Each structure stands twice: as structure tokens, then as C-alpha cells.
Amino acid sequence: MVKEIYSNLNKVGIKKIDTNKVNLIIDNLKTISKKDSILIDCWDTSELDTIRKSKVVMGLAINADKSIINKAIEEVCKKMKIFKNKKNRVVFYYLLSYLLEKEEKITVI
């Protein structure tokens, strides 16, 4: 799974990957075991609302305007469109933090 994460990050344009940050995200998501739970569906508005309200805002410590967060989530979904309907949750959060220039803020997800 880890090789797939790095490969997917490369596919969406992240060439310099911080392995510590990837591992931190993975550690924070360890309780997720079902395949469906480790994937994000960008068409599921309730899932995206949950990400906006808890995972993104609290986990990445983002105090950005709601419209900025929404735009970043939309951009992540566009970039990850190549992965069909389901997107890897670790890749999603890493890319989101990258787009919001908050990589250093990944501490709790």
C-alpha cells in the first residue's frame, strides 16, 4: 500500500515527498481497515462535508476561509480524477495539505 501511495503522489505531480508526513498521515489513519474506508469518493457530498469540517479544518489546523478550503478540495478531486471514482485517503490529505501550503501542520487527522 505504501508504494502505491508514493506512486499516486507522483502521478498527481508531487515529486518531492516528505516520507515523515506520509507516515504521520498513515499512523493517524491506522484505525481504518476496510478498503472502502481508506478511499474517498469525491462525488459523495456528505463525505466531503465531513472532511471540510473535521479532518481538514482540525487535522490540518486550517483557519482558511471556507471558500479557500472548498476550492482546494475541488482541486484535489480534479487532480485525483485519474484514479477513477475512489481516491486514496492518505494521498488525498497529503495533496490537500500541499495545495493549502500547510504541510507542516499535519499533526492530527
C-alpha positions in Angstrom: 0.0 0.0 0.0 2.8 2.4 0.8 4.4 2.0 -2.6 1.0 2.8 -4.2 0.7 6.0 -2.1 4.1 7.2 -3.3 3.3 6.2 -6.9 -0.1 8.0 -6.7 1.5 11.2 -5.2 4.0 11.2 -8.2 1.1 10.8 -10.6 -0.6 13.9 -9.3 2.5 15.9 -9.6 4.2 15.7 -6.1 7.8 14.9 -6.9 9.4 15.7 -3.5 7.5 13.7 -1.0 8.1 14.1 2.7 8.1 10.5 4.0 7.7 11.6 7.6 4.4 13.4 6.7 3.1 10.4 4.7 3.9 8.2 7.7 2.2 10.6 10.1 -0.9 10.6 8.0 -0.8 6.8 7.8 -0.4 6.5 11.6 -3.3 8.8 12.1 -5.5 6.6 9.9 -4.4 3.2 11.3 -7.9 2.5 12.7 -9.2 2.5 9.1 -9.1 -1.1 8.0 -11.9 -1.6 5.5 -10.9 -0.9 1.9 -13.9 1.3 1.4 -12.9 3.4 4.4 -9.4 4.2 3.1 -10.8 5.6 0.0 -12.5 8.9 -0.6 -15.4 9.4 -3.1 -15.3 12.9 -4.5 -18.9 12.6 -5.6 -20.1 11.9 -2.0 -21.0 15.3 -0.7 -21.6 14.1 2.9 -18.1 12.6 2.9 -16.6 15.9 1.6 -18.6 17.8 4.2 -17.1 15.6 6.9 -13.6 16.2 5.5 -14.2 20.0 5.4 -15.5 20.2 8.9 -13.3 17.8 10.8 -10.4 16.2 9.0 -9.2 19.2 7.1 -10.0 22.0 9.5 -9.0 20.3 12.7 -6.4 17.9 11.3 -4.5 20.4 9.2 -5.2 23.3 11.6 -6.5 25.4 8.7 -8.1 28.7 9.6 -8.7 29.5 6.0 -11.9 30.9 4.6 -14.5 28.2 3.7 -14.3 29.1 0.1 -10.5 28.5 0.0 -10.9 25.1 1.6 -13.7 24.2 -0.8 -11.6 25.3 -3.8 -8.6 23.2 -2.5 -10.8 20.1 -2.1 -12.2 20.6 -5.5 -8.7 20.9 -7.0 -7.6 17.7 -5.2 -10.6 15.9 -6.6 -9.7 17.2 -10.1 -6.1 16.1 -9.8 -7.1 12.7 -8.5 -9.6 12.2 -11.2 -7.1 9.8 -12.9 -7.8 7.3 -10.1 -11.5 6.9 -11.2 -14.2 7.1 -8.5 -12.2 6.4 -5.4 -9.2 8.2 -4.1 -6.7 7.0 -1.5 -7.3 8.9 1.7 -3.6 9.3 2.5 -2.9 10.8 -0.9 -6.0 13.0 -0.7 -4.9 14.5 2.7 -1.3 14.9 1.6 -2.2 16.6 -1.6 -4.8 18.8 0.1 -2.2 20.0 2.7 0.3 20.6 -0.2 -2.2 22.7 -2.1 -3.1 24.7 1.0 0.6 25.1 1.8 0.1 23.7 5.2 2.2 20.5 5.1 3.9 21.5 8.3 0.6 21.5 10.1 -0.2 17.8 9.6 -0.3 16.5 13.1 -3.7 15.1 13.9 -6.0 13.6 11.4 
